[in-house]
Amino acid sequence: MILVIAGIMFLSGIGMLLSGIQSLLTAFGMLLVVIGGFSIVVARGLYLLKRRAYLGAIALQIVALVIDLLAIEQAKAVSAGAVGDITLTIIVCVILYFKRKRFVRP
């Protein structure tokens, strides 16, 4: 399960890097490049089952949730893609939380 989440984090990091590079001259573009790079580092940590990667992944998912909510507010409409992103973010956070707790892990 963690490998699936690591793959999702890696692909979202690549997507953020590419969209950040396209608009690098803006502050939001620079923020996307930084978040995308950090997402790739966290994905590698999840792949190697590092403890600190779990907290980093939860922090990145919270940042992604805030970005999605800001995008909805800016567009003044809810799109299916934004709802899907928010749902995926919440699911990943719940899975990571339960994988981190000792009562769930063997």
N, C-alpha and C positions, 0 to 999 in steps of 0.2 A: 504494500500500500504506500509506503514511504517513497518507493521508487517512482510510482505514478505521480505523486505530489512533486517530487524532484523534477520530473519531466515537465510538468505543468509550469513550475517556477522557471525552468530553463527557457521554455518556449515564450513565456510572457516576458522574460528578461530580454530575449532577442527582439521581440516585438517592440518593447519600450525603447531599446537602444536604436532600432531603425527609425521609429517615429521621432525620437529625440534628435537624431542626427539630421533629419529633414528640417527641423525647426530649431537648429542649434543656436541661432542668434537671439532667441527669446529666453527668458528666465525659465519658462516652463519646459522648453526643450532641453536646457541644461539639467533641470531637475529629472527629467525622464531618462537622460543618459546615466546620471548617477544612480537612480533607482534600478535601471536595467542592469547595470554592472553589478550592483549589490545583489540583485536577484540571481544572477548567474553564480556568484560566489556562494550564496545561501543554498542554491540547488546542488552545488558540488558538496557542500557540507551535509546536506540531507542524504545525498547518495552515499557518503562515507559514514553516515549515522553519527555525526558529531552532535553533542548535546546542545551546543550554543546555536546550531543551525535551526533548531525548533523555535527558539525565541525570535530569531531573526526572521524566520518565515512568517510567524504570527504578526510581527511588526510590519513586514512588507504587505501582508494581506490587509492590515488595517489601513495602511497608506493607500493601497489600491481601492479600498472601499471609499475612502474620503475623496479620491480623485474621481471615482464613478459618480458619487453623489454631487460633486461640483459640476461634472459634465451634464448631469440631469438638470441641475438648477440653471445652468447656463443655456441649455437648449429649451427650457421651459416645457419639455415634453419627455415622456418616458418611452424609450425604445426597447425593443425586445433584446437587443444586444446588451444594453445597460442592466436590464433585469437579470439576464443570464450571468453577466459578470459579477453582480452583487450576490446572486445565489451561489455561484462557484466559490466566491471569497468566503462566505459564511460556512459552507460545507468544509472547505480546506481548514479553516480556523478550528472548527469543532473536531475534525479528525486529528489535527496536530495537538490540540489540547488533551484529548483522551489518550493519544499515544505517549504523551509526555508524563502523564500521571502514573504512579507506581501501581495503583490498583487495577490498571488495565493491562499493563505490560507483564509478561511472565517473569 
